[in-house]
């Protein structure tokens, strides 16, 4: 049985965050969504739970990281192609995200990144399959 990953991210404006991830081509999972959170389907095994800050506080006694001044983590997503990396970054920028770097081609790996409207960093990469 393959494992699934559910990333819980605090967001300041749930409708805006849902619209952002839909603009990247991800669908919401209505069964796991409510007024205080939305489940976005990234793949068969990866889901992002967008939680209002109030709902997110129910899961932890710690303060929510202020992404304007600090980074709590970076989320990296392996993509199927260079084109998918470029498409997701372009979609993120068009939907209100930002980027702080340029695409990087290391030969065996291609990468780029974006920051979502709530300041969560997303690294996208494609690893070139070995030549046979």
Backbone as ProteinMPNN parsed JSONL, in Angstrom:
{"seq_chain_A": "XXXXXXXXXXXXXXXXXXXXXXXXXXXXXXXXXXXXXXXXXXXXXXXXXXXXXXXXXXXXXXXXXXXXXXXXXXXXXXXXXXXXXXXXXXXXXXXXXXXXXXXXXXXXXXXXXXXXXXXXXXXXXXXXXXXX", "coords_chain_A": {"N_chain_A": [[0.845, -1.184, 0.0], [0.627, 2.142, -0.909], [1.773, 5.117, 0.66], [0.104, 8.106, 1.671], [0.493, 11.64, 1.571], [-0.394, 14.383, 3.49], [-0.2, 17.685, 3.565], [-0.444, 20.253, 5.854], [-1.253, 23.56, 5.645], [-1.217, 26.831, 6.905], [-3.398, 29.464, 5.999], [-4.156, 32.843, 5.086], [-6.305, 33.821, 3.679], [-8.729, 31.944, 2.727], [-10.503, 31.504, 0.385], [-8.986, 32.868, -1.593], [-6.593, 31.41, -1.567], [-7.512, 28.878, -2.372], [-8.355, 29.504, -4.973], [-5.867, 30.184, -6.054], [-4.435, 27.715, -6.052], [-6.121, 26.211, -7.658], [-5.718, 27.565, -10.044], [-3.266, 26.596, -10.699], [-3.907, 24.194, -11.633], [-4.74, 22.237, -9.896], [-7.183, 20.263, -8.242], [-9.939, 20.639, -5.935], [-10.854, 18.682, -3.09], [-13.894, 17.879, -2.287], [-15.0, 16.361, -0.176], [-13.214, 16.557, 1.902], [-13.219, 19.227, 2.575], [-14.185, 22.417, 3.921], [-15.697, 25.314, 5.518], [-13.535, 26.145, 6.953], [-11.306, 25.038, 5.873], [-9.61, 23.555, 3.044], [-9.085, 20.813, 0.936], [-6.633, 20.23, -1.347], [-5.913, 18.494, -4.273], [-2.938, 17.218, -5.214], [-1.643, 15.044, -6.297], [-2.18, 11.48, -6.729], [-1.188, 10.68, -4.333], [-0.459, 12.894, -2.851], [-1.605, 15.586, -0.976], [-2.764, 18.852, -0.219], [-3.687, 20.5, 2.581], [-5.374, 23.287, 2.99], [-5.66, 25.456, 5.499], [-7.602, 27.698, 7.431], [-6.116, 30.221, 9.464], [-7.15, 30.199, 12.024], [-8.246, 27.607, 12.222], [-5.933, 26.098, 11.815], [-4.523, 26.635, 14.146], [-5.788, 24.929, 15.911], [-4.424, 22.567, 15.674], [-1.883, 22.775, 16.728], [0.048, 23.987, 19.506], [1.928, 25.903, 19.095], [3.108, 29.07, 17.798], [2.073, 30.395, 14.643], [4.18, 30.537, 11.885], [5.465, 33.588, 10.706], [5.543, 34.213, 7.53], [6.482, 36.386, 6.198], [8.81, 37.159, 7.341], [10.245, 34.924, 8.065], [11.179, 31.519, 7.266], [9.558, 28.51, 7.471], [9.567, 26.001, 6.31], [10.449, 24.43, 3.18], [8.683, 23.342, 0.401], [9.036, 20.716, -1.759], [8.447, 19.55, -5.002], [8.401, 16.91, -7.182], [8.339, 16.928, -10.629], [6.898, 15.781, -13.756], [8.121, 16.637, -16.07], [10.305, 19.088, -17.618], [8.75, 20.978, -18.835], [6.414, 20.872, -17.321], [7.358, 21.905, -14.892], [7.963, 24.56, -15.715], [5.387, 25.363, -16.563], [3.876, 25.249, -14.164], [5.211, 27.165, -12.567], [4.828, 29.485, -14.145], [2.018, 29.603, -14.085], [1.629, 29.963, -11.339], [2.819, 32.491, -10.944], [1.154, 34.063, -12.556], [-1.164, 33.832, -11.109], [-0.796, 35.286, -8.834], [1.331, 34.562, -7.236], [4.851, 34.634, -6.318], [8.342, 34.696, -7.282], [11.689, 33.997, -6.353], [13.931, 33.336, -7.627], [15.721, 32.082, -10.532], [15.097, 29.741, -13.192], [16.95, 26.704, -13.05], [19.299, 24.74, -14.672], [20.85, 21.807, -14.32], [21.691, 19.826, -15.901], [21.314, 16.947, -15.25], [19.173, 17.537, -13.694], [16.42, 19.768, -13.575], [15.214, 22.803, -12.314], [12.997, 25.1, -10.62], [11.183, 27.663, -8.848], [8.428, 28.821, -6.768], [6.603, 31.148, -4.713], [3.795, 30.894, -2.762], [0.684, 32.811, -2.239], [0.563, 32.991, 0.561], [3.139, 32.886, 1.409], [4.461, 30.434, 1.445], [7.086, 28.444, 0.351], [7.659, 26.814, -2.717], [9.447, 24.41, -4.283], [10.128, 23.268, -7.448], [10.979, 20.507, -9.435], [12.547, 18.573, -12.024], [13.829, 15.471, -12.676], [16.112, 14.24, -14.894], [15.623, 11.272, -16.66], [17.822, 8.414, -16.479], [19.955, 7.744, -19.24], [19.567, 5.064, -21.483]], "CA_chain_A": [[0.0, 0.0, 0.0], [1.415, 3.375, -0.937], [1.42, 6.092, 1.679], [-0.319, 9.414, 1.19], [0.998, 12.769, 2.353], [-1.292, 15.518, 3.631], [0.498, 18.841, 4.108], [-1.351, 21.258, 6.406], [-0.677, 24.891, 5.516], [-2.099, 27.916, 7.327], [-3.608, 30.496, 4.977], [-4.845, 34.015, 5.621], [-7.528, 34.051, 2.913], [-8.994, 30.62, 2.168], [-10.945, 31.531, -1.017], [-7.869, 33.287, -2.456], [-5.658, 30.285, -1.657], [-8.143, 27.852, -3.207], [-8.285, 29.983, -6.36], [-4.464, 30.11, -6.473], [-4.059, 26.34, -6.368], [-6.908, 25.798, -8.827], [-5.061, 28.162, -11.212], [-2.133, 25.733, -11.018], [-4.451, 22.967, -12.209], [-5.074, 21.271, -8.858], [-8.602, 20.241, -7.899], [-10.247, 20.501, -4.508], [-11.512, 17.439, -2.684], [-15.013, 18.408, -1.499], [-15.262, 15.563, 1.023], [-12.306, 17.005, 2.953], [-13.202, 20.687, 2.563], [-15.239, 23.079, 4.697], [-15.475, 26.756, 5.616], [-12.271, 26.425, 7.632], [-10.19, 24.41, 5.19], [-9.86, 22.927, 1.746], [-8.104, 19.815, 0.541], [-6.266, 20.336, -2.75], [-5.316, 17.247, -4.75], [-1.733, 17.452, -6.007], [-1.477, 13.778, -7.014], [-2.876, 10.387, -6.039], [-0.592, 10.453, -3.023], [-0.1, 14.153, -2.19], [-2.727, 16.491, -0.784], [-2.455, 20.027, 0.578], [-4.818, 20.966, 3.368], [-5.305, 24.724, 3.217], [-6.433, 25.688, 6.719], [-7.603, 29.052, 7.956], [-5.192, 30.288, 10.593], [-7.884, 29.795, 13.224], [-8.329, 26.143, 12.218], [-4.577, 25.58, 11.947], [-4.156, 26.745, 15.565], [-6.341, 23.769, 16.614], [-3.525, 21.437, 15.512], [-0.591, 22.976, 17.38], [0.08, 25.084, 20.479], [2.965, 26.853, 18.707], [2.73, 30.196, 16.952], [2.198, 30.214, 13.198], [5.331, 31.249, 11.336], [5.207, 34.758, 9.868], [6.336, 33.948, 6.33], [7.071, 37.626, 5.694], [10.122, 37.365, 7.957], [10.919, 33.655, 8.335], [10.766, 30.355, 6.488], [9.434, 27.342, 8.327], [9.966, 24.858, 5.494], [10.271, 24.548, 1.734], [7.992, 22.17, -0.129], [9.595, 20.372, -3.068], [7.569, 18.678, -5.756], [9.008, 16.347, -8.38], [7.439, 17.049, -11.772], [7.132, 14.792, -14.808], [8.908, 17.182, -17.176], [10.719, 20.493, -17.531], [7.601, 21.783, -19.249], [5.503, 20.972, -16.177], [7.983, 22.861, -13.975], [7.751, 25.901, -16.264], [3.948, 25.663, -16.566], [3.426, 25.522, -12.798], [5.764, 28.452, -12.14], [4.119, 30.536, -14.89], [0.654, 29.669, -13.539], [1.723, 30.535, -9.995], [3.085, 33.924, -11.078], [-0.057, 34.682, -13.108], [-2.237, 33.772, -10.107], [-0.472, 36.12, -7.686], [2.516, 34.109, -6.523], [6.101, 35.306, -6.66], [9.505, 33.817, -7.358], [12.89, 34.701, -5.933], [15.084, 32.802, -8.341], [15.557, 31.753, -11.94], [15.204, 28.31, -13.472], [18.328, 26.217, -13.025], [19.476, 23.486, -15.398], [22.097, 21.151, -13.922], [21.903, 18.699, -16.811], [20.529, 15.809, -14.762], [17.994, 18.044, -13.0], [15.946, 21.104, -13.92], [14.395, 23.261, -11.193], [12.538, 26.479, -10.483], [10.347, 27.708, -7.654], [7.513, 29.936, -6.562], [6.097, 31.356, -3.359], [2.349, 31.09, -2.856], [0.267, 34.072, -1.626], [0.775, 32.981, 2.009], [4.559, 32.867, 1.695], [5.027, 29.09, 1.467], [7.968, 28.233, -0.789], [7.48, 25.568, -3.471], [10.509, 24.094, -5.227], [9.693, 22.305, -8.462], [12.134, 19.981, -10.146], [12.402, 17.396, -12.888], [15.077, 14.728, -12.787], [16.229, 13.595, -16.201], [15.826, 9.824, -16.519], [19.12, 7.959, -17.011], [19.92, 7.254, -20.63], [19.768, 3.615, -21.509]], "C_chain_A": [[0.89, 1.247, 0.0], [0.893, 4.332, 0.131], [0.989, 7.389, 1.006], [0.247, 10.475, 2.122], [-0.054, 13.879, 2.312], [-0.509, 16.64, 4.31], [-0.541, 19.833, 4.61], [-0.662, 22.607, 6.357], [-1.66, 25.936, 6.024], [-2.198, 28.963, 6.223], [-4.407, 31.649, 5.577], [-6.172, 34.285, 4.918], [-7.849, 32.765, 2.162], [-9.493, 30.678, 0.723], [-9.823, 31.92, -1.99], [-6.88, 32.138, -2.637], [-6.219, 29.157, -2.516], [-8.036, 28.25, -4.68], [-6.856, 29.887, -6.898], [-4.11, 28.685, -6.885], [-4.893, 25.77, -7.511], [-6.281, 26.357, -10.102], [-3.835, 27.357, -11.629], [-2.593, 24.4, -11.597], [-4.809, 21.908, -11.192], [-6.557, 21.385, -8.51], [-8.785, 20.172, -6.395], [-10.988, 19.195, -4.28], [-12.665, 17.84, -1.766], [-15.289, 17.644, -0.207], [-14.394, 16.031, 2.201], [-12.192, 18.526, 3.008], [-14.384, 21.233, 3.344], [-14.981, 24.58, 4.688], [-14.139, 27.106, 6.254], [-11.067, 25.764, 6.964], [-10.6, 23.789, 3.881], [-8.726, 21.969, 1.448], [-7.875, 19.944, -0.961], [-5.507, 19.076, -3.151], [-4.136, 17.583, -5.658], [-1.45, 16.232, -6.878], [-2.284, 12.72, -6.273], [-2.373, 10.193, -4.613], [-0.291, 11.725, -2.238], [-1.303, 15.088, -2.172], [-2.249, 17.663, 0.061], [-3.742, 20.474, 1.264], [-4.6, 22.447, 3.642], [-6.223, 25.027, 4.396], [-6.433, 27.171, 7.058], [-6.656, 29.071, 9.153], [-5.872, 29.864, 11.887], [-7.949, 28.265, 13.321], [-6.946, 25.518, 12.422], [-4.126, 25.602, 13.41], [-4.733, 25.598, 16.391], [-5.384, 22.584, 16.602], [-2.211, 21.571, 16.281], [-0.67, 24.115, 18.391], [1.099, 26.161, 20.106], [2.397, 27.966, 17.828], [2.906, 29.824, 15.482], [3.335, 31.096, 12.701], [4.872, 32.436, 10.489], [6.104, 34.635, 8.649], [6.854, 35.222, 5.662], [8.489, 37.821, 6.22], [10.904, 36.074, 8.179], [10.372, 32.562, 7.43], [10.702, 29.166, 7.431], [9.888, 26.088, 7.597], [9.848, 25.24, 4.03], [9.664, 23.242, 1.259], [8.551, 21.915, -1.518], [8.722, 19.324, -3.734], [8.274, 18.219, -7.025], [7.979, 16.359, -9.507], [7.831, 16.053, -12.859], [8.006, 15.303, -15.942], [9.346, 18.609, -16.852], [9.537, 21.402, -17.847], [6.6, 21.928, -18.102], [6.053, 21.946, -15.128], [7.681, 24.278, -14.443], [6.276, 26.305, -16.243], [3.459, 26.017, -15.171], [3.954, 26.858, -12.285], [5.039, 29.596, -12.846], [2.698, 30.699, -14.356], [0.648, 30.31, -12.162], [1.936, 32.046, -10.071], [1.851, 34.653, -11.594], [-1.184, 34.747, -12.082], [-1.9, 34.552, -8.835], [0.688, 35.642, -6.837], [3.732, 34.906, -6.955], [7.194, 34.248, -6.813], [10.716, 34.634, -6.963], [14.138, 34.171, -6.63], [14.745, 32.58, -9.809], [15.608, 30.233, -12.087], [16.681, 27.924, -13.5], [18.389, 24.859, -13.715], [20.839, 22.911, -15.05], [22.427, 19.96, -14.818], [21.047, 17.506, -16.405], [19.232, 16.243, -14.079], [17.704, 19.484, -13.418], [15.044, 21.562, -12.783], [14.037, 24.734, -11.312], [11.619, 26.494, -9.272], [9.378, 28.872, -7.695], [7.154, 30.009, -5.087], [4.615, 31.64, -3.498], [1.934, 32.37, -2.121], [0.44, 34.138, -0.106], [2.238, 32.826, 2.393], [5.192, 31.491, 1.8], [5.836, 28.875, 0.186], [7.789, 26.853, -1.397], [8.626, 25.419, -4.458], [10.015, 23.014, -6.18], [10.922, 21.804, -9.2], [11.746, 18.781, -10.998], [13.778, 16.762, -12.981], [15.072, 13.984, -14.111], [16.45, 12.092, -16.007], [17.191, 9.425, -17.082], [18.966, 7.432, -18.432], [20.261, 5.775, -20.634], [20.53, 3.181, -22.712]], "O_chain_A": [[1.796, 1.373, 0.823], [-0.296, 4.337, 0.451], [1.45, 7.722, -0.086], [0.451, 10.232, 3.311], [-0.537, 14.261, 1.246], [-0.192, 16.549, 5.497], [-1.435, 20.217, 3.855], [0.397, 22.787, 6.958], [-2.823, 25.932, 5.619], [-1.199, 29.306, 5.591], [-5.232, 31.448, 6.468], [-7.064, 34.908, 5.494], [-7.304, 32.52, 1.086], [-8.954, 29.956, -0.116], [-9.726, 31.363, -3.084], [-6.384, 31.917, -3.741], [-5.489, 28.547, -3.299], [-7.674, 27.434, -5.527], [-6.654, 29.547, -8.064], [-3.543, 28.474, -7.957], [-4.407, 24.923, -8.26], [-6.307, 25.694, -11.139], [-3.411, 27.425, -12.783], [-1.774, 23.575, -12.003], [-5.151, 20.787, -11.568], [-7.113, 22.483, -8.488], [-7.905, 19.708, -5.669], [-11.661, 18.678, -5.171], [-12.442, 18.113, -0.586], [-15.767, 18.233, 0.763], [-14.797, 15.912, 3.358], [-11.168, 19.053, 3.443], [-15.44, 20.606, 3.424], [-14.137, 25.061, 3.932], [-13.659, 28.231, 6.117], [-9.938, 25.912, 7.431], [-11.778, 23.528, 3.636], [-7.557, 22.275, 1.679], [-8.804, 19.788, -1.753], [-4.582, 18.646, -2.462], [-4.31, 18.159, -6.732], [-1.069, 16.36, -8.042], [-2.985, 13.025, -5.308], [-3.064, 9.604, -3.782], [0.095, 11.645, -1.072], [-1.931, 15.347, -3.199], [-1.424, 17.489, 0.957], [-4.742, 20.782, 0.615], [-3.737, 22.815, 4.438], [-7.439, 24.866, 4.292], [-5.395, 27.829, 6.984], [-6.427, 28.037, 9.781], [-5.248, 29.243, 12.747], [-7.73, 27.701, 14.394], [-6.814, 24.518, 13.128], [-3.429, 24.693, 13.86], [-4.221, 25.314, 17.474], [-5.512, 21.684, 17.431], [-1.501, 20.582, 16.466], [-1.374, 25.1, 18.164], [1.132, 27.22, 20.732], [1.348, 27.815, 17.203], [3.783, 29.035, 15.13], [3.427, 32.269, 13.064], [3.984, 32.293, 9.648], [7.299, 34.922, 8.726], [7.582, 35.151, 4.672], [9.28, 38.555, 5.628], [12.103, 36.121, 8.452], [9.264, 32.66, 6.903], [11.679, 28.851, 8.111], [10.52, 25.213, 8.189], [9.227, 26.245, 3.684], [10.088, 22.163, 1.672], [8.539, 22.809, -2.364], [8.313, 18.343, -3.112], [8.693, 19.037, -7.843], [6.869, 15.851, -9.344], [8.953, 15.548, -12.879], [8.572, 14.511, -16.695], [8.825, 19.245, -15.936], [9.345, 22.446, -17.222], [6.005, 22.992, -17.931], [5.296, 22.723, -14.545], [7.2, 25.104, -13.667], [5.95, 27.452, -15.94], [2.708, 26.979, -15.003], [3.219, 27.604, -11.638], [4.673, 30.579, -12.202], [2.227, 31.824, -14.192], [-0.234, 31.109, -11.849], [1.296, 32.798, -9.336], [1.534, 35.744, -11.12], [-2.057, 35.61, -12.169], [-2.646, 34.485, -7.859], [0.999, 36.257, -5.817], [3.651, 35.749, -7.848], [6.993, 33.071, -6.513], [10.763, 35.839, -7.214], [15.261, 34.517, -6.264], [13.633, 32.854, -10.26], [16.105, 29.532, -11.207], [17.539, 28.703, -13.914], [17.63, 23.947, -13.387], [21.867, 23.464, -15.439], [23.336, 19.184, -14.523], [20.15, 17.105, -17.146], [18.313, 15.443, -13.903], [18.61, 20.298, -13.589], [14.194, 20.798, -12.328], [14.695, 25.501, -12.015], [11.306, 25.436, -8.725], [9.483, 29.776, -8.525], [7.369, 29.068, -4.324], [4.216, 32.52, -4.261], [2.766, 32.965, -1.437], [0.461, 35.231, 0.461], [2.553, 32.653, 3.57], [6.349, 31.381, 2.205], [5.339, 29.096, -0.919], [7.769, 25.847, -0.688], [8.758, 26.226, -5.378], [9.539, 21.965, -5.746], [11.806, 22.587, -9.548], [10.767, 18.083, -10.732], [14.763, 17.419, -13.318], [14.164, 13.209, -14.411], [17.354, 11.685, -15.277], [17.666, 10.024, -18.047], [17.986, 6.771, -18.771], [21.123, 5.309, -19.89], [20.785, 1.989, -22.885]]}, "name": "protein", "num_of_chains": 1, "seq": "XXXXXXXXXXXXXXXXXXXXXXXXXXXXXXXXXXXXXXXXXXXXXXXXXXXXXXXXXXXXXXXXXXXXXXXXXXXXXXXXXXXXXXXXXXXXXXXXXXXXXXXXXXXXXXXXXXXXXXXXXXXXXXXXXXXX"}
